[in-house]
Amino acid sequence: MEDDWSNFLEPYDQAVNELKLKLRTLRGQFKKSGNRSPIEYVTGRVKPIPSILEKMKRRKIQPKRLSQDMEDIAGIRIMCQFVEDIYRVVELLRKRKDMQVIEERDYIKTPKESGYRSYHLVVMYPVQLLEREQQLKVEIQIRTLAMNFWATIEHSLNYKYQGCIPPEVAMRLETSAEIAFALDQEMSSIREEVNEAQRLFEDKHTGLE
């Protein structure tokens, strides 16, 4: 069974590595051209086998339908400084020829009940194998640093309480989500000043090299 999982997940691992490289290269191209990149940094992972099995059981996904019905076996996360950058990245991804956006979920304009905010894309991405091409679903989450901090805390609390966070904690978590989003909005209001300050810092830093 271990060999079966290894063979099944290998193309997903390839997809994650390729997309991380492509998106990091895109970020570098922005900087090389003298333009500010909307991408702060990129991470990715292939879902661990225990998590896949747990989700299969919870969602009643049949093994033969796994690649069709589970969209986040391969996951990419793109971090941005500003909310406006998120939508710019979405537009960039929609225009790419090496992937096809098949689903979009805007949890920024319509947050989850918990307070969760992020922009999710599901894309079909072609992986070139030895003798064939395999189309894989990959989930791409795009969020600000503040959204990511909050989501990391929520994930930890969900793990601790096995998905049943006590009402008082859940209420405080929801309040903190609004505070985090207020921070994002405040940073957006001084975006130009922040961008100029970062350009000056980078110019000075480059001059010291």
N, C-alpha and C positions, 0 to 999 in steps of 0.2 A: 504493500500500500504506500510505503514511503517513496518508492520509485515512481508510482503512479502520480503522487502529488508533485514530485519534483518535475516530472515531464509536463504535467498540466500547468504548473506555475512558471516554468521557465520562460515562455513567451511574454507573460505579464512582467516578469523581472526585466526582460529586454525592453519592453515598452516604457517602463518607468525610467530606466537608465537613459534611453534615447530622448525622451521628452524632457528630462531634467537638463541634459546637455543642450538641447535645442533652445530651451527657454533661458538658460543661463547665457548662451551665446547671443540670444536676442537682447538680453540686458546689456551685454558687453558692446553690442553694436550701437545701442543708443548712446552709451557713454563715449564711444570712440568717435561718433559723429558730432559730439558736443552737445547733445540733447539729453535732458534728464530722463532717466528710465522710469516708467510707471511700475516696474518690477523691482522690489527691494531684495527679495531672495526667494529661492525655490527649493522645496523639499519634496520627497516622494517615498512611497513604500508599497510593497506588496502585502496584502492582508495576511496576517498569520493564520496558519491552518486551524487552530482552536477557534479563532474568531469567525472564520468561514463556516465551520461546523455549527457553531452556536447560532449564527444568522440563518443558516439553512434550516435548522430546527425551528427557530422562531418564525421565519417567513414561510415555512413549509415548502422549501425549494427542493425539487427532485434533482438528484445528481446529474442526470442527463440534461437538465435545463440550467445547470449552474452558470455557464458562461453567458447565457441569454438573460437570466433573471437577476443575477447579482452584478450590479453596476460598478461597485467600488473595490473589486479584487485588486485592481491597480489604481492607486490614488496619487494625485499630484496636488500639492498645495503651493499657491503663489501668494506671497505676502507683499502688501502695498503700504505706502505711507499714508495715502489719503483715499477717501471714499471715491473721489473722482477718478483716481488711478484704476480702481477696480473695473469701472465701466469702460475705461480705455483699453484695459487688457482684454476684456470680453470682446470688444470690437476687433482687436488684433487677432484673437483666436478664431473668430467667425470668418475672417478673411483668409486664413491659412489653407493651403492646398494639400497639406500632408495629414489632415484630419478633417472629420466631418462632425459638426455639432448636431446631436440628435435630440438633446433635451436641455432645458435651462430652468433653473429654479432660483428666483431672486428672494433670498431671505433677508435682504437689507431693507427693501421697500415693504416687505411683508414678513416680519420676524416670526420665528416659531413662538409658541406660547411661553416657552421657558425664557425667552429673551435672546435666543441664538440668532446671530446675524452672520451671513456669508453669502457669496454668490456661487452656485454650483452649476457646472456644465458637465454633461455626459457626452463624450466624443467617441466616435469610431476611429480607431487608429490602426493602420496596417503595419504588421510586423513581418519582415522578410525572413523566413526560415530557410533551411537548406534547400528544400525542393518545392516550397509553396509559400504563398502569402496567407497570413491569418489576420482577420479583422477582429480586433478586441475592443471591448468597452472599457473606457478609462474615465474615472471621475476626477474632475479638476475643481478644487475649491479655491476661491479667490477672496481674500479678506484683508483687512487692515491689521496692523500689529496689535491694536487694542482689542479687536474682535478675536484675534487668535489667542491672546492672553486669557480672555474670558472663556473661550471655548475649551481651552486646556483645563481650566479649573472645573468647568462643568463636567468634562469627561472624567476627571478624577473623582468628583463627588458621585457621579453615576456609578462608577466602578465600586466605590466604597459602600454605597447604599443599594447596590444591585438594581439600579434603575428606579428605585422608590425613594427619592430624596424627601426627607421630612418637610412638611408644608412651610414651617418657619424658615428653614434653610432655602427652600425653593423661592420663597418670597424675597429673601435678601439677595439671592442670586439674580432674580429678575430685576430688582432695583439696581444692582451693580451693572447689569447689562445696559440699562438706560444711562447710567453714569459714564460707562465706557463709550457709548455712542455719542453722548454729549461732548466728550473729549475729542472724538473724531470730527464732529461738526465744528468745534472751536478751532482745531488745527486747520481745518479747511478754510476757515475765515481768515487765517494768516498764512495761507499756502504760499503766496508769492514771496512774502518776507522770509519764510523758512527756506524756500528754494534758493533765494539769493544768498542767504547765509551759508547754505551748504555749498553753493558754487564757489564762494569766496574761500571757504575752508579747504575745498578740494584744490583750488588753484594754488593756495599757499602751501598745501601739503605736497603737491606735485613739484613745486619750485624747490622744495627741500631735498628732493630725491637726487 
